[in-house]
Amino acid sequence: MKRIVVTGGAGFIGSHLIERLMEQGHEVICIDNLLTGSSENIEQHQTSPNFTFIEHDIVYALPEVGQVDEIYNLACPASPVHYQADPIHTFKTNIMGALHVLELARKTDAKVLQASTSEVYGDPLVHPQPETYVGHVNPIGIRSCYDEGKRGAETLFFDYARQFGTKIKVIRIFNTYGPRMHPEDGRVVSNFIMQALKKKPLTVYGDGHQTRSFCYVGDLVGGIIKMMASPDTLQGPINLGNPNEFTMLELAQQVLRMTNSNTSLQFHPLPSDDPKQRQPVIDEAFAHLKWKPTIMLEEGLRKTIDYFLTKIEGK
Ligand SMILES: NC(=O)c1ccc[n+]([C@@H]2O[C@H](COP(=O)([O-])OP(=O)(O)OC[C@H]3O[C@@H](n4cnc5c(N)ncnc54)[C@H](O)[C@@H]3O)[C@@H](O)[C@H]2O)c1
């Protein structure tokens, strides 16, 4: 049994990660300021003696947690609507937050994993994106607080490893979906499902031919845990995502079919800096972790639609 800190554990991905770690019998300390996460996402663990929740903003020095074995750093709003609401705080979360978790790792000699993102590739000029691609990022745009914040955090992780020998792991997560996504996060999967269930027109940005790849959260969490368990020599960065690409139009049709909805599509201009395509190369994940996604889009969408249905029905 390990003592494990998960920052951002009350969020979408973090709560699934905690669920898996608790099932494995570990002691988990969740640190979250509940900015975009919710206590509902972790309420099933609240009575467990192996679980502690600390409401705290990682922009500020971490509370005393004692000796820990592993730290997963997931705290950061992930959807543009949320991270652009207070861009300076988002940037601080990435940079100050990374410094604070790295200091905890240095003090306790814990392994520390950074949840980085495909956004470090920006609007990529290379497609699909291998980890060796250094990206095409606008440093002054409205997405920069997130993209450059995550890039800066990666820099800090690798500098801590070089300067102090800190045991780091960096993963770059591509679009992930599943139950416990924030229904109002403005991202395409939640938008389409919520709109289809409410029989409203589906909002498609641009002409809908831009592509994304979507990974089901259960698959992703398996990859995150495998990365943490890998030998210390494997620092990453490692892409984790689903390489199956879809256009937004294809996704819209699939959601309409699965929700038995026949509402229309409403086209809007593309938001500033929106990447036109995104697809991970996951050869490194397969070579080092024997990981690849197994849940098909239809199966994942079914579980996600069921979750949103319970939200709408207020269950
Ligand atoms: N969901 C995706 O598709 C995706 C893709 C790439 C990377 N990621 C990364 O994975 C991580 C988790 O993403 P998610 O989709 O679960 O997002 P989320 O918004 O659901 O979860 C983030 C959690 O971090 C907490 N948080 C935010 N700022 C904080 C702060 N300053 N101090 C403490 N807690 C704070 C929030 O309250 C929330 O519980 C993020 O770091 C995100 O950048 C997610």
Ligand as a Chemical Component Dictionary entry (heavy atoms), coordinates in Angstrom:
data_LIG
# 
_chem_comp.id                   LIG 
_chem_comp.type                 NON-POLYMER 
_chem_comp.pdbx_formal_charge   0 
_chem_comp.three_letter_code    LIG 
# 
loop_
_chem_comp_atom.comp_id 
_chem_comp_atom.atom_id 
_chem_comp_atom.alt_atom_id 
_chem_comp_atom.type_symbol 
_chem_comp_atom.charge 
_chem_comp_atom.model_Cartn_x 
_chem_comp_atom.model_Cartn_y 
_chem_comp_atom.model_Cartn_z 
_chem_comp_atom.pdbx_ordinal 
LIG N1  N1  N 0  -9.732  16.334 -20.059 1  
LIG C1  C1  C 0  -8.872  16.358 -21.047 2  
LIG O1  O1  O 0  -9.231  16.080 -22.191 3  
LIG C2  C2  C 0  -7.420  16.724 -20.787 4  
LIG C3  C3  C 0  -6.550  16.788 -21.882 5  
LIG C4  C4  C 0  -5.223  17.124 -21.658 6  
LIG C5  C5  C 0  -4.771  17.358 -20.385 7  
LIG N2  N2  N 1  -5.620  17.290 -19.339 8  
LIG C6  C6  C 0  -5.086  17.591 -18.005 9  
LIG O2  O2  O 0  -5.536  16.656 -17.063 10 
LIG C7  C7  C 0  -5.762  17.296 -15.810 11 
LIG C8  C8  C 0  -7.172  17.009 -15.321 12 
LIG O3  O3  O 0  -8.089  17.491 -16.287 13 
LIG P1  P1  P 0  -9.667  17.296 -16.153 14 
LIG O4  O4  O 0  -10.227 17.133 -17.493 15 
LIG O5  O5  O -1 -9.937  16.300 -15.107 16 
LIG O6  O6  O 0  -10.074 18.746 -15.668 17 
LIG P2  P2  P 0  -11.011 19.207 -14.455 18 
LIG O7  O7  O 0  -11.201 20.666 -14.611 19 
LIG O8  O8  O 0  -12.224 18.341 -14.378 20 
LIG O9  O9  O 0  -10.121 18.873 -13.197 21 
LIG C9  C9  C 0  -9.134  19.730 -12.711 22 
LIG C10 C10 C 0  -9.205  19.702 -11.206 23 
LIG O10 O10 O 0  -8.172  20.565 -10.704 24 
LIG C11 C11 C 0  -8.730  21.410 -9.695  25 
LIG N3  N3  N 0  -7.932  22.661 -9.688  26 
LIG C12 C12 C 0  -7.849  23.595 -10.668 27 
LIG N4  N4  N 0  -6.997  24.563 -10.303 28 
LIG C13 C13 C 0  -6.534  24.234 -9.069  29 
LIG C14 C14 C 0  -5.646  24.841 -8.153  30 
LIG N5  N5  N 0  -5.043  26.015 -8.425  31 
LIG N6  N6  N 0  -5.412  24.235 -6.966  32 
LIG C15 C15 C 0  -6.021  23.049 -6.665  33 
LIG N7  N7  N 0  -6.875  22.429 -7.497  34 
LIG C16 C16 C 0  -7.130  23.022 -8.676  35 
LIG C17 C17 C 0  -10.175 21.619 -10.107 36 
LIG O11 O11 O 0  -11.019 22.009 -9.054  37 
LIG C18 C18 C 0  -10.533 20.233 -10.658 38 
LIG O12 O12 O 0  -11.009 19.386 -9.649  39 
LIG C19 C19 C 0  -5.487  18.780 -16.017 40 
LIG O13 O13 O 0  -4.204  19.094 -15.560 41 
LIG C20 C20 C 0  -5.576  18.943 -17.505 42 
LIG O14 O14 O 0  -4.764  19.996 -17.955 43 
LIG C21 C21 C 0  -6.944  16.995 -19.513 44 
# 
loop_
_chem_comp_bond.comp_id 
_chem_comp_bond.atom_id_1 
_chem_comp_bond.atom_id_2 
_chem_comp_bond.value_order 
_chem_comp_bond.pdbx_ordinal 
LIG N1  C1  SING 1  
LIG C1  O1  DOUB 2  
LIG C1  C2  SING 3  
LIG C2  C3  SING 4  
LIG C2  C21 DOUB 5  
LIG C3  C4  DOUB 6  
LIG C4  C5  SING 7  
LIG C5  N2  DOUB 8  
LIG N2  C6  SING 9  
LIG N2  C21 SING 10 
LIG C6  O2  SING 11 
LIG C6  C20 SING 12 
LIG O2  C7  SING 13 
LIG C7  C8  SING 14 
LIG C7  C19 SING 15 
LIG C8  O3  SING 16 
LIG O3  P1  SING 17 
LIG P1  O4  DOUB 18 
LIG P1  O5  SING 19 
LIG P1  O6  SING 20 
LIG O6  P2  SING 21 
LIG P2  O7  DOUB 22 
LIG P2  O8  SING 23 
LIG P2  O9  SING 24 
LIG O9  C9  SING 25 
LIG C9  C10 SING 26 
LIG C10 O10 SING 27 
LIG C10 C18 SING 28 
LIG O10 C11 SING 29 
LIG C11 N3  SING 30 
LIG C11 C17 SING 31 
LIG N3  C12 SING 32 
LIG N3  C16 SING 33 
LIG C12 N4  DOUB 34 
LIG N4  C13 SING 35 
LIG C13 C14 SING 36 
LIG C13 C16 DOUB 37 
LIG C14 N5  SING 38 
LIG C14 N6  DOUB 39 
LIG N6  C15 SING 40 
LIG C15 N7  DOUB 41 
LIG N7  C16 SING 42 
LIG C17 O11 SING 43 
LIG C17 C18 SING 44 
LIG C18 O12 SING 45 
LIG C19 O13 SING 46 
LIG C19 C20 SING 47 
LIG C20 O14 SING 48 
# 
